[in-house]
Amino acid sequence: MNAMYAVQFDFPGGRETLSYREAIEPILGTGEVMIGFEASSINPADVKISSGRIAPRAGTSPFTLGWDLVGIVDKVAPDVDTFRVGDRVIGMSTMASTGRGTWSQLVALPATSLALAPAGIEPTVLAQLPLAGLTALKAVDELGPIPDQAVLVVGAAGAVGSCVVQLLARLGVEVHALVRTHAQGDALASVGPVSAVYTGEAPASSFGAIIDAAGIDAAYALRPGGTYVTCVPGTLPESVGANGAIGVTVIVPESGTNLATLLGYLADGSLNLGEPSVFRLSDIATALMAFENRLGRRTVLTS
Ligand SMILES: NC(=O)c1ccc[n+]([C@@H]2O[C@H](COP(=O)([O-])OP(=O)(O)OC[C@H]3O[C@@H](n4cnc5c(N)ncnc54)[C@H](OP(=O)(O)O)[C@@H]3O)[C@@H](O)[C@H]2O)c1
């Protein structure tokens, strides 16, 4: 058996604590699928975990990092009949909950967390979908019935925010976007139909629903009794409860079913993911530097 490599850290710290190194092959459990790594993305969660801002609630050091995964099925547990060796699959691992990272040449994940990847879409494009797309889908779901008035999306130019914008637009919702810079506002034009773009600040008390994908306090823009959904745990503004509004924090679940739904939107053109910057998994230090300086582009890792 050849050695297997993964991106791991022993203790939290800066970029230098991460290394691409020989690692122990994961054990295939009941209901699981072993996947050979093809591509993944870097997400803010990876930096929060490797820097120690979030501690994995399971697993032990050394930790393998990574949430997103596109790869080829290498083995399936005897009780799994939904995937076969050689299938290309896409999945998301809730690494903070399970301690199970995807930046590894082999990854074992529950079959229920996976979806079959469609033919004709590059792994580097698909790798941007799992965490950002599943979070956006959950955030839109948390709004409840489809809003008949404009929804404000905060951080609309980011990975999660730009998926939220597109998911709302495909439901026919009028989308208003709050971004940080004018360049981000210009880039949104290629993402989907946005009725208004605000830079820096949105109009006060104007929205019955807000989805925050930036983790800032935008509650000033909410009407009394509205719904405020934040995608960033720990950032739900206290004022949301004070004015009779509903406040929700998104916790993203692993879900092959939801991934299949999102893949359907990719296939029918209602969800688009941009061209990423691509790096080798073995060149993780350079990739993380690019992620920190990203200007609208996702950072994708390949084998
Ligand atoms: N709850 C969950 O289960 C879950 C799941 C996935 C992600 N998340 C969290 O959701 C957040 C977004 O993730 P992401 O992958 O979309 O990150 P991202 O790509 O970095 O997007 C964040 C966006 O928010 C923008 N932003 C920051 N401050 C802003 C401000 N004051 N006004 C307007 N826009 C502002 C950023 O702009 P700049 O680039 O200019 O800073 C960026 O465009 C992260 O904190 C992530 O950890 C949570």
Ligand as a Chemical Component Dictionary entry (heavy atoms), coordinates in Angstrom:
data_LIG
# 
_chem_comp.id                   LIG 
_chem_comp.type                 NON-POLYMER 
_chem_comp.pdbx_formal_charge   0 
_chem_comp.three_letter_code    LIG 
# 
loop_
_chem_comp_atom.comp_id 
_chem_comp_atom.atom_id 
_chem_comp_atom.alt_atom_id 
_chem_comp_atom.type_symbol 
_chem_comp_atom.charge 
_chem_comp_atom.model_Cartn_x 
_chem_comp_atom.model_Cartn_y 
_chem_comp_atom.model_Cartn_z 
_chem_comp_atom.pdbx_ordinal 
LIG N1  N1  N 0  -23.327 28.423 10.321 1  
LIG C1  C1  C 0  -22.705 27.593 9.527  2  
LIG O1  O1  O 0  -22.914 26.368 9.627  3  
LIG C2  C2  C 0  -21.765 28.163 8.482  4  
LIG C3  C3  C 0  -21.516 27.442 7.313  5  
LIG C4  C4  C 0  -20.704 28.055 6.328  6  
LIG C5  C5  C 0  -20.150 29.309 6.544  7  
LIG N2  N2  N 1  -20.379 29.938 7.731  8  
LIG C6  C6  C 0  -19.814 31.273 7.981  9  
LIG O2  O2  O 0  -20.457 32.187 7.106  10 
LIG C7  C7  C 0  -19.562 33.280 6.829  11 
LIG C8  C8  C 0  -19.488 33.518 5.323  12 
LIG O3  O3  O 0  -18.795 32.449 4.719  13 
LIG P1  P1  P 0  -18.258 32.611 3.233  14 
LIG O4  O4  O 0  -17.623 31.336 2.866  15 
LIG O5  O5  O -1 -19.315 33.192 2.369  16 
LIG O6  O6  O 0  -17.117 33.723 3.465  17 
LIG P2  P2  P 0  -16.621 34.812 2.421  18 
LIG O7  O7  O 0  -16.582 34.223 1.053  19 
LIG O8  O8  O 0  -15.391 35.402 3.001  20 
LIG O9  O9  O 0  -17.805 35.893 2.408  21 
LIG C9  C9  C 0  -18.021 36.838 3.404  22 
LIG C10 C10 C 0  -18.428 38.105 2.676  23 
LIG O10 O10 O 0  -18.877 39.089 3.625  24 
LIG C11 C11 C 0  -18.292 40.320 3.244  25 
LIG N3  N3  N 0  -18.287 41.299 4.313  26 
LIG C12 C12 C 0  -17.498 41.336 5.408  27 
LIG N4  N4  N 0  -17.783 42.441 6.138  28 
LIG C13 C13 C 0  -18.757 43.104 5.466  29 
LIG C14 C14 C 0  -19.465 44.301 5.691  30 
LIG N5  N5  N 0  -19.203 45.059 6.756  31 
LIG N6  N6  N 0  -20.416 44.694 4.802  32 
LIG C15 C15 C 0  -20.681 43.947 3.713  33 
LIG N7  N7  N 0  -20.041 42.788 3.422  34 
LIG C16 C16 C 0  -19.086 42.375 4.305  35 
LIG C17 C17 C 0  -16.903 39.923 2.789  36 
LIG O11 O11 O 0  -16.275 40.966 2.089  37 
LIG P3  P3  P 0  -14.650 41.073 2.165  38 
LIG O12 O12 O 0  -14.146 39.887 1.387  39 
LIG O13 O13 O 0  -14.373 42.402 1.536  40 
LIG O14 O14 O 0  -14.296 40.996 3.617  41 
LIG C18 C18 C 0  -17.256 38.729 1.912  42 
LIG O15 O15 O 0  -17.699 39.143 0.634  43 
LIG C19 C19 C 0  -18.216 32.902 7.462  44 
LIG O16 O16 O 0  -18.100 33.546 8.719  45 
LIG C20 C20 C 0  -18.338 31.393 7.642  46 
LIG O17 O17 O 0  -17.495 30.894 8.652  47 
LIG C21 C21 C 0  -21.166 29.387 8.694  48 
# 
loop_
_chem_comp_bond.comp_id 
_chem_comp_bond.atom_id_1 
_chem_comp_bond.atom_id_2 
_chem_comp_bond.value_order 
_chem_comp_bond.pdbx_ordinal 
LIG N1  C1  SING 1  
LIG C1  O1  DOUB 2  
LIG C1  C2  SING 3  
LIG C2  C3  SING 4  
LIG C2  C21 DOUB 5  
LIG C3  C4  DOUB 6  
LIG C4  C5  SING 7  
LIG C5  N2  DOUB 8  
LIG N2  C6  SING 9  
LIG N2  C21 SING 10 
LIG C6  O2  SING 11 
LIG C6  C20 SING 12 
LIG O2  C7  SING 13 
LIG C7  C8  SING 14 
LIG C7  C19 SING 15 
LIG C8  O3  SING 16 
LIG O3  P1  SING 17 
LIG P1  O4  DOUB 18 
LIG P1  O5  SING 19 
LIG P1  O6  SING 20 
LIG O6  P2  SING 21 
LIG P2  O7  DOUB 22 
LIG P2  O8  SING 23 
LIG P2  O9  SING 24 
LIG O9  C9  SING 25 
LIG C9  C10 SING 26 
LIG C10 O10 SING 27 
LIG C10 C18 SING 28 
LIG O10 C11 SING 29 
LIG C11 N3  SING 30 
LIG C11 C17 SING 31 
LIG N3  C12 SING 32 
LIG N3  C16 SING 33 
LIG C12 N4  DOUB 34 
LIG N4  C13 SING 35 
LIG C13 C14 SING 36 
LIG C13 C16 DOUB 37 
LIG C14 N5  SING 38 
LIG C14 N6  DOUB 39 
LIG N6  C15 SING 40 
LIG C15 N7  DOUB 41 
LIG N7  C16 SING 42 
LIG C17 O11 SING 43 
LIG C17 C18 SING 44 
LIG O11 P3  SING 45 
LIG P3  O12 DOUB 46 
LIG P3  O13 SING 47 
LIG P3  O14 SING 48 
LIG C18 O15 SING 49 
LIG C19 O16 SING 50 
LIG C19 C20 SING 51 
LIG C20 O17 SING 52 
# 
